[in-house]
Amino acid sequence: GTVAVLGDAVYERGTAAEFAACYSWRRFRGRTRAALGNHEYGTGNADAAIAYFRLPRRGYYSYELGSWHVVVLNGTCHEIGGCGAGSPEEQFLRNDLAAHPTTCTLVTLHKPRFSSGPVHGGADEVDALFRAFYDGGVDVVLGGDDHDYERFAPQTPTGYLDLADGVSQFVVGTGGRLLYSFEDSIPQPNSEVRNDDAFGVLKLRLRDGSYDWEFLPEAGRTFTDFGSRPCH
């Protein structure tokens, strides 16, 4: 399968030495599609991560995976000229979605538009990107940033439930550095599942016209989350 890295792959500063010493998924690098996070810019630029994962300079691109179209975005907006309406990345996204009108589309980027996490929460700076997701018929968005797991029901850019055309978002910030507690946070609308005590990965099966998900926890933890949804 394809490994999707959702940013902040190593800590603290995203140096070449940290990738060499700390990136534990290195044996799967040949089938990894990475998104850049803010810690990749810890040295002032993301050169080490860009070289390590062989990414385009601005960190956004797309590819085909079976019958699905996948878009990888850069959520560190201030490093690439912004993510607002009319920005180069937002225009790339809209043009890319228009050029690939597939039944099923997945997007990955580091900062989630919606999050109940108490440390970062939802990222307003990617609002225009989420609006493009909705307009372009994106089915699933994977994000990280908050160090927890959260699944949202399909929703509009303004946070209203929309089971017919809404975008389903997962926050999967459970890669291994530390976990953030939900204890003092307020669950956001349409948040269906939250967990803050298990590291792990999200496994997706991208079928023709639908997808399945399953959270796979670290050894010794019992939390999981699984289900299926059709594409738009």
N, C-alpha and C positions, 0 to 999 in steps of 0.2 A: 504493500500500500504506500500511499504518499504521506509523508510527515509534514504537518503544518506547524511552524513555529510562530507564535503570536507576539513576538517581541520580547526584549529583555532576556535574551538567551543566556547571558552570563552577567555576573556582577563583579565589581561595582561599575566599572567604567567602559566596558566593552572593548578592552584592549586585545591585541593579537595574543599576548601571553595568557590572558584569561580564557580565550577560546581554546588555546592549546592545552591548558591545564584543567579547565573546569567544565567544558561543554561535554556532558555525559552521553549525548546522542550522536557523537561524531561518526560512529560507524554507519549511521543511516544518512550521512550528509548527501550522498549521491541521489537520494530520492526525497530530499527535503526541499520544501518551498517556504521560505522565511519571510516574515514581515519585520520591519524595523520598529524598535521601541525607543523610549527616551534614554535608557541606559546604554544603548548602542552609540549614543552621541556624547557619552561621558568624557571623551577625549577632545571634544570640540567639533568632531565630525564622526561619521559612522564608517570610516574607511576600512577598519578591521573587519566589521561584520559584512560590509559590501564585498570585500575580497573573499572572505571565508565562505559566504553563501553564493558568491558569483551573481550579485544583484545589479540591476541598473542603478545609476548614480542617485536618482531621486527615490528609489525604493518602491516604486509602484509599477505593476505589470499584470498580465493576465495569461491564462493558459487553459487548455481543454483537459478534462479528466473524465474519460468515458463520455457519457452523453451530457455531462455538466460543463458549464463555463465557470471558471474560478477567477476572481479578481483579488489581487493582493495590494493593499494600500499602505501608505505611510501615515500613521497617526501623529507623528511628531511634527505638527503643522508649521511651527515657527521656523523649522529648519529648511522648509521647501517652498516658502512663499505663501504659506497659509493653506487652509482647506475650505475656505468659504466659497460662496457662490461666485463663479467666474474665475476662481483660482485655477492654475494649471492642472492640479490634481483633480479637482471637481470636473473640469472640462474633459480631461482624459477619461474619467469614470463614465460620464454621460455618453461620450462618443463610443467608448468601448462597449457599453451595454447596448447601445443602439445598433452596433455592428455585429452583435452576437445575440440575436433574439432566441435563445434556447429556452426550452421548457423549464429547466432548473438551473439556478445560478447561486453560487456561494461566494461570499466575500470574507476575507480575513484582514484584520488590522488591529493594532495594539490597543488603542483607546476605545472603549465601548461608549456608545451614545447613552445607554441607560445602564445604571448600576446602583444597587443598594449598598455597596461597600462603603464603610465609614471613612476610609482613607482618601480615596480619589473620587468615588461616585461617578455619575454620568458626566461625559465630556461634551460641553456645549460647543466646543470648537469643531466638532465633527458633525454638527447638525445638518449642514448643507449636504454632506456626503450621505447621511441617512435619508434625506429627502430624495436624493438621486437614486438610492436603493429602492425606495418605495415607488418612485416614478418609473424606474426601469424594471420592476418586477422581480427584484432579488428575493430569494426564498430564505436564505440563512446567512447570518453574520456571526463570525467568531471573533471575540475580543479577549483581552487579558487585562493588564494594568493593576486592577484590584486583585489581591492575592486570596482568591476564594473561588467558589463555583456558584454560578447562578444561571437559571434558565428562565427566559421570558416567553410569554405567549405571543403570537403574531400581533404586531401593533403598527400604528401609523407613526409618522415622524413626531407628532405631538403627543404620543403616548396613549392613544385610544386603542382599545381592543379591536382588531380587525381580522377575524378568522378567515375571511375570503381572500384578502389581498395584502394582509400585513406581513411585516418582516419579522422572522423569528431570530432572536439574538441569544447567544450563549456567552457568558463570561467564564473563561477557563484560565484563571491565574494561579493554577495549582502545580506549577512546575518544580518547586522544591526549595526555594530560598527560605520563605516563612509564610505563614498564613495570617490573614487579618480576620478578627472576630466580628461577627454581625451583632454582637450583644447590644451595642449602643446605636445601632443604625435603624432607620425607618424603611421597611420594605417599600420599594417603588411599585406603582401600579403595574399590573400584569406580570409581576414576578411570581413564578409558579414554584420554583424549587431553589433552595439556597443551602450551601454547606460550607463550613469554615474549619473543619477538623481533619480533612483527608487530602493529602497530596494525590495526584493522579493525572490521567489523561482522558480526553474525550475521544471515543472511537465512533466514526461516522461510516455508515454504508450508504454510498450514493447510488441509488437505484435509478432505473429509467422511469422518471415521473414521480419519485418519492425518495425519502431518506429515513434511515434509522439512526438513533443515537444511543450510546451507552457510556456512562462514566465508569472508568476502570480505576479503582482506588489502589493505593500502595498496599503492600502486604501488611496484614494486621488490622486494616480498617474495613468496615462493613458498608459504608455509605455507597450507594450507587444511584443512578438515574438512567432510565431508558424509555424509549418510545419510538413512534414513527409519525411522520406527517407527509401528506402529498405536496407536490410542488403546485404553484399557482396554475 
